[in-house]
Amino acid sequence: MNTFLSTPRIYGREHDDLIHYASSASLVFLSHRGDRTRSTMSSKVTRDTLYECINGVLQGAKDKKRNFRETVELQIGLKNYDPQKDKRFSGTVKLKHIPKPTMKICVLGDQMHIDEAKENNIPCMSADDLKKLNKDKKLVKKLAKKYDAFIASDALIKQIPRLLGPGLNKAGKFPTMCTHSEKLTDKCNEIKATIKFQMKKVLCLSVAIGHVEMASDELVQNVYLAMNFLVSLLKKHWQNVRSLHIKSTMGKPQRLY
C-alpha cells in the first residue's frame, strides 16, 4: 500500500507515478520538488483538510460498523448556475482505485465473449437470450434494474436497439462496446473505476469515490481526480462550487470546502 501522500515531501518513483497519473487527467497538483501545489484545486482544498475529512469518515465507519460495506461519496453543491438556461454538463473520469468493486455487470456477447465471460464468472446473455425477451418493456426494464452496467460485443452492439428497444438507453445503461482484442475482466474493471458527473435540474450532485474498506491514501487519490475533473466541467470552475462534502452511506458528512 502506498503511503506517500501522507508525507510532506515526495521523492523518487512513487512521486513520478503520482505526477504521471495526475497529468493523465490534465491536472498536475504537485511540483517537481513534491512540496508545492500548482493546481487551482489544491489552493482551495489542502491536503491536510482532505486527509482530516477522509480519516473522519473512516473513523466514523469504524466506530459504528454496519452489516454492509458503506460507500464513500463526494457531494457537491453548486452556485451561480441556472439549470434552465446554462448548458448542463456531463462527463466521465476513470479513478485510480475502483470505488464500487461489487458493481454488477452483464455481458451481451457473441459466442467468443460468452465463453470468456463464463470462464471468469461474469453474467452474460447471447443474442438468442435477448430475442427471448421479445422487446417486452417490463422484461427489459427488469434486466436494466438487475445490473449496474452492460458490456456488448462489437458485433452485437448495433443490434441492441432492435433486440431490446430503447429500454437500456432510457435507463442510462446502454452497453459499453468491447472488442476481442480487449479482455473482459479489464473492461469490467475500467467500468467499475469510472464515475460520471451529470448536471440535472438541481444544483447538487453526488458520486461514489470509494468505500470504507479502502485506505485513506486510495481515497485521497480518487477524491483529487474527481474534484479536479468536476471543476474542469464547470463554466466558471471554482466560482461555481458552493460546497464539497465527503460522507459514508450512513455516516456524518465531512466538509471539504
C-alpha positions, -999 to +999 in steps of 0.1 A: +000+000+000+014+034-010+016+059+018+035+086+001+006+111+001+007+113+039+042+127+039+051+163+033+078+156+007+077+131-021+107+118-040+116+090-064+094+067-084+063+070-062+063+107-068+068+103-105+039+077-107+016+102-089+026+130-112+021+108-142-014+098-131-025+133-122-011+146-155-032+120-174-062+139-161-046+172-172-043+181-135-008+183-121-012+191-084+024+186-071+055+204-082+087+186-092+100+192-057+070+174-043+062+201-017+043+228-035+009+225-051+003+240-085-033+235-094-063+257-085-078+226-068-050+224-043-053+260-034-089+255-025-087+222-007-055+215+011-040+180+015-044+183+053-080+192+051-086+163+027-069+138+050-087+151+080-121+147+063-113+112+049-099+100+082-131+113+099-153+093+076-132+062+081-131+065+118-169+071+120-174+039+100-150+020+122-167+032+154-201+022+142-198-008+119-227-017+097-236-051+083-227-039+048-198-021+032-205+016+032-198+036+001-179+069+004-195+097-016-183+131-028-212+155-025-212+187-045-233+219-041-232+244-070-238+281-072-242+307-099-257+281-122-291+281-138-301+246-148-328+260-171-305+284-190-270+272-187-257+242-205-260+210-185-226+194-182-219+157-184-186+138-182-169+107-170-135+101-154-116+070-145-104+069-109-072+052-099-089+029-075-122+011-081-148+027-059-176+001-063-160-034-066-193-051-062-208-034-092-229-059-113-220-060-149-236-082-176-220-091-209-242-092-240-219-111-263-212-132-293-201-168-286-164-159-280-173-133-254-199-156-239-173-183-234-148-158-219-175-144-196-184-179-183-147-186-177-145-155-155-178-159-138-192-128-154-230-128-160-238-130-197-265-132-223-264-142-260-283-127-289-307-156-286-313-148-249-321-112-258-345-123-285-365-143-259-373-111-241-393-102-273-388-064-266-411-067-237-408-034-219-413-049-184-387-076-190-362-051-205-368-028-175-363-057-151-330-066-169-318-029-167-326-029-130-308-061-123-274-049-134-254-017-129-239-017-164-236-037-196-209-047-220-217-057-256-196-074-282-187-051-311-206-075-335-237-073-313-239-037-301-256-023-332-284-049-328-292-039-292-319-013-301-335-038-325-334-067-299-344-048-268-358-015-279-349+018-261-351+003-226-314+002-217-308+036-232-336+051-212-322+036-180-289+052-188-273+018-192-266+014-229-238-011-232-201-003-235-186-019-266-158-045-262-137-060-290-119-093-289-086-075-286-097-065-251-100-087-220-135-087-205-120-086-170-101-054-179-132-039-194-152-047-163-125-031-141-125+000-163-162+004-160-161-001-122-134+026-119-153+051-140-176+077-124-200+101-141-209+137-133-241+149-148-259+182-142-296+178-140-324+201-127-309+207-092-278+224-080-264+194-062-250+160-072-230+132-056-207+104-069-192+073-053-155+078-049-147+047-028-158+026+002-148+025+039-125-005+035-102+014+013-070+030+026-070+068+032-043+072+005-065+055-021-095+077-012-073+108-014-062+100-049-097+093-060-111+125-045-083+146-061-091+133-095-129+135-090-128+171-077-105+184-103-124+168-131-157+182-118-142+217-116-129+214-152-166+208-163-179+239-147-181+271-168-165+293-141-146+264-124-143+270-086-166+301-087-194+276-094-186+254-063-207+263-033-197+233-011-179+199-011-186+172+014-174+136+019-195+111+037-201+074+040-235+059+033-246+061+070-220+085+083-219+122+091-208+145+062-173+160+065-169+194+049-141+198+024-149+232+011 
